């Protein structure tokens, strides 16, 4: 009976170590993702600040065109037939 208890305790310790390993691994990966997201956020803040410094200088240099005066392509889009079908991948 004593050996059975020792084997059971050893299995429980092994199971606890296995659970701890996977929880610790998930925590480390989550922390790495958080660090990467914070770096991306900082880069976006820098880019936003740069755009805000550049935008006032060029915002009113050219007159705004109404949406109806946007460039329209000269050639209409050709209809797809059996010879110019775009194949799916």
C-alpha positions in Angstrom: 0.0 0.0 0.0 2.9 2.4 0.8 4.4 2.0 -2.7 1.1 2.7 -4.3 0.8 6.0 -2.4 4.4 7.0 -3.5 3.6 6.2 -7.2 0.4 8.2 -6.9 2.3 11.2 -5.4 4.9 11.0 -8.1 2.3 11.0 -10.8 0.6 14.0 -9.2 4.0 15.9 -9.1 4.6 15.0 -12.7 1.2 16.2 -13.7 1.6 19.5 -11.7 5.0 20.0 -13.4 3.5 19.4 -16.8 0.6 21.9 -16.1 3.1 24.5 -14.8 5.2 24.1 -18.0 2.3 24.8 -20.3 1.0 27.7 -18.2 4.4 29.3 -18.0 5.0 28.8 -21.7 1.7 30.5 -22.5 2.5 33.4 -20.2 5.9 34.0 -21.7 4.4 34.0 -25.2 1.7 36.4 -24.1 4.3 38.7 -22.6 6.3 38.6 -25.8 3.2 39.5 -27.9 2.4 42.4 -25.5 5.9 43.7 -25.9 5.7 43.5 -29.7 2.3 45.3 -29.7 3.7 48.0 -27.5 6.6 48.5 -29.9 4.1 48.8 -32.8 2.1 51.3 -30.8 5.2 53.4 -30.2 6.1 53.3 -33.9 2.5 54.4 -34.8 2.7 57.3 -32.4 5.9 58.4 -34.0 4.4 58.2 -37.5 1.3 60.0 -36.4 3.3 62.8 -34.9 5.4 63.0 -38.1 2.2 63.1 -40.2 0.7 65.8 -38.1 3.8 68.0 -38.5 3.7 67.4 -42.3 0.0 67.7 -42.8 -0.5 71.4 -42.0 2.2 72.4 -44.5 0.5 70.6 -47.4 -3.2 70.6 -46.4 -4.1 73.8 -48.2 -1.4 74.0 -50.9 -3.7 72.5 -53.5 -7.5 73.2 -53.9 -9.7 70.3 -53.0 -11.5 68.7 -55.9 -15.1 67.5 -55.5 -15.7 63.8 -55.7 -17.5 64.1 -59.0 -14.5 65.6 -60.7 -12.3 62.7 -59.8 -10.4 61.0 -62.6 -12.5 58.6 -64.5 -10.7 55.9 -66.6 -11.1 56.4 -70.3 -11.5 52.7 -71.1 -14.4 50.9 -69.4 -13.6 47.6 -67.8 -13.9 44.9 -70.4 -16.5 42.2 -69.8 -15.0 38.8 -68.9 -15.7 36.0 -71.4 -14.2 32.6 -72.0 -10.9 34.0 -73.3 -10.0 36.6 -70.6 -11.3 34.9 -67.4 -9.2 35.4 -64.4 -8.5 31.9 -63.0 -8.9 31.2 -59.3 -6.0 29.9 -57.3 
